[in-house]
Amino acid sequence: MREVLPNTSRAARGRAGDLIIAPLGTGGKRFSESPRTAPEIKAYAVAKSDMFLAYIEPIEQA
């Protein structure tokens, strides 16, 4: 999180990290429990990335 949010407080980085790690673990586990095609995996990865960026960008600008 220091690399992604270098100009934010330690507390804000910690909160952001916690809020990102939880969905990664839970969602990734659930997603991995079923066989997926390469296009499905890519679409999931892009969607997760978009979600995290939508969350992080306003923090970075605050």
PyRosetta script that sets phi, psi and omega in degrees:
from pyrosetta import init, pose_from_sequence

init()
pose = pose_from_sequence("MREVLPNTSRAARGRAGDLIIAPLGTGGKRFSESPRTAPEIKAYAVAKSDMFLAYIEPIEQA")
pose.set_psi(1, -27.6)
pose.set_omega(1, 177.3)
pose.set_phi(2, -61.3)
pose.set_psi(2, -35.7)
pose.set_omega(2, 179.5)
pose.set_phi(3, -73.1)
pose.set_psi(3, -36.1)
pose.set_omega(3, -177.1)
pose.set_phi(4, -80.3)
pose.set_psi(4, -37.7)
pose.set_omega(4, -177.5)
pose.set_phi(5, -125.9)
pose.set_psi(5, 63.2)
pose.set_omega(5, -173.7)
pose.set_phi(6, -66.3)
pose.set_psi(6, -24.6)
pose.set_omega(6, -175.4)
pose.set_phi(7, -102.1)
pose.set_psi(7, 14.6)
pose.set_omega(7, 178.2)
pose.set_phi(8, -106.0)
pose.set_psi(8, 163.6)
pose.set_omega(8, -178.1)
pose.set_phi(9, -68.7)
pose.set_psi(9, 159.4)
pose.set_omega(9, 177.5)
pose.set_phi(10, -59.1)
pose.set_psi(10, -41.1)
pose.set_omega(10, 180.0)
pose.set_phi(11, -62.0)
pose.set_psi(11, -44.6)
pose.set_omega(11, 179.8)
pose.set_phi(12, -65.1)
pose.set_psi(12, -40.4)
pose.set_omega(12, 177.3)
pose.set_phi(13, -64.4)
pose.set_psi(13, -40.6)
pose.set_omega(13, 179.3)
pose.set_phi(14, -62.8)
pose.set_psi(14, -44.5)
pose.set_omega(14, 178.5)
pose.set_phi(15, -62.1)
pose.set_psi(15, -45.7)
pose.set_omega(15, 179.9)
pose.set_phi(16, -60.7)
pose.set_psi(16, -43.6)
pose.set_omega(16, 178.7)
pose.set_phi(17, -60.7)
pose.set_psi(17, -45.6)
pose.set_omega(17, 178.8)
pose.set_phi(18, -61.0)
pose.set_psi(18, -42.0)
pose.set_omega(18, -177.8)
pose.set_phi(19, -73.6)
pose.set_psi(19, -17.5)
pose.set_omega(19, 176.6)
pose.set_phi(20, -91.2)
pose.set_psi(20, -41.5)
pose.set_omega(20, -177.1)
pose.set_phi(21, -62.9)
pose.set_psi(21, -42.6)
pose.set_omega(21, -177.2)
pose.set_phi(22, -57.9)
pose.set_psi(22, -52.7)
pose.set_omega(22, 179.5)
pose.set_phi(23, -66.6)
pose.set_psi(23, -30.2)
pose.set_omega(23, 177.6)
pose.set_phi(24, -62.1)
pose.set_psi(24, -47.3)
pose.set_omega(24, -178.6)
pose.set_phi(25, -66.2)
pose.set_psi(25, -50.7)
pose.set_omega(25, -177.6)
pose.set_phi(26, -66.6)
pose.set_psi(26, -50.9)
pose.set_omega(26, -178.3)
pose.set_phi(27, -66.5)
pose.set_psi(27, -39.3)
pose.set_omega(27, 179.1)
pose.set_phi(28, -64.1)
pose.set_psi(28, -41.6)
pose.set_omega(28, 178.8)
pose.set_phi(29, -62.3)
pose.set_psi(29, -48.0)
pose.set_omega(29, -179.1)
pose.set_phi(30, -63.4)
pose.set_psi(30, -42.0)
pose.set_omega(30, -179.8)
pose.set_phi(31, -64.6)
pose.set_psi(31, -38.3)
pose.set_omega(31, -176.5)
pose.set_phi(32, -75.1)
pose.set_psi(32, -13.0)
pose.set_omega(32, -177.3)
pose.set_phi(33, -74.2)
pose.set_psi(33, -12.0)
pose.set_omega(33, 178.6)
pose.set_phi(34, -121.5)
pose.set_psi(34, 145.9)
pose.set_omega(34, 176.4)
pose.set_phi(35, -62.1)
pose.set_psi(35, 141.2)
pose.set_omega(35, -178.8)
pose.set_phi(36, -132.7)
pose.set_psi(36, 148.4)
pose.set_omega(36, 174.4)
pose.set_phi(37, -83.4)
pose.set_psi(37, 163.8)
pose.set_omega(37, 178.2)
pose.set_phi(38, -57.6)
pose.set_psi(38, -43.6)
pose.set_omega(38, 177.8)
pose.set_phi(39, -63.5)
pose.set_psi(39, -36.4)
pose.set_omega(39, 177.1)
pose.set_phi(40, -64.6)
pose.set_psi(40, -41.5)
pose.set_omega(40, 179.8)
pose.set_phi(41, -64.2)
pose.set_psi(41, -44.4)
pose.set_omega(41, -179.8)
pose.set_phi(42, -64.0)
pose.set_psi(42, -44.6)
pose.set_omega(42, 180.0)
pose.set_phi(43, -61.1)
pose.set_psi(43, -40.6)
pose.set_omega(43, 178.8)
pose.set_phi(44, -64.8)
pose.set_psi(44, -44.7)
pose.set_omega(44, -179.5)
pose.set_phi(45, -63.3)
pose.set_psi(45, -42.3)
pose.set_omega(45, 179.3)
pose.set_phi(46, -65.3)
pose.set_psi(46, -42.7)
pose.set_omega(46, 179.7)
pose.set_phi(47, -63.5)
pose.set_psi(47, -43.0)
pose.set_omega(47, 177.8)
pose.set_phi(48, -62.8)
pose.set_psi(48, -43.8)
pose.set_omega(48, 179.2)
pose.set_phi(49, -60.1)
pose.set_psi(49, -45.7)
pose.set_omega(49, 178.8)
pose.set_phi(50, -60.8)
pose.set_psi(50, -41.4)
pose.set_omega(50, 179.9)
pose.set_phi(51, -62.6)
pose.set_psi(51, -46.7)
pose.set_omega(51, -178.8)
pose.set_phi(52, -66.4)
pose.set_psi(52, -40.3)
pose.set_omega(52, 177.7)
pose.set_phi(53, -63.6)
pose.set_psi(53, -40.0)
pose.set_omega(53, 178.6)
pose.set_phi(54, -62.3)
pose.set_psi(54, -31.1)
pose.set_omega(54, 178.0)
pose.set_phi(55, -79.3)
pose.set_psi(55, -43.2)
pose.set_omega(55, -172.8)
pose.set_phi(56, -76.2)
pose.set_psi(56, -38.3)
pose.set_omega(56, -174.5)
pose.set_phi(57, -56.5)
pose.set_psi(57, -44.4)
pose.set_omega(57, 178.0)
pose.set_phi(58, -65.3)
pose.set_psi(58, -31.8)
pose.set_omega(58, 178.2)
pose.set_phi(59, -65.6)
pose.set_psi(59, -43.4)
pose.set_omega(59, -179.0)
pose.set_phi(60, -62.8)
pose.set_psi(60, -34.8)
pose.set_omega(60, -176.8)
pose.set_phi(61, -84.3)
pose.set_psi(61, -11.6)
pose.set_omega(61, -177.7)
pose.set_phi(62, -74.0)
pose.dump_pdb("model.pdb")
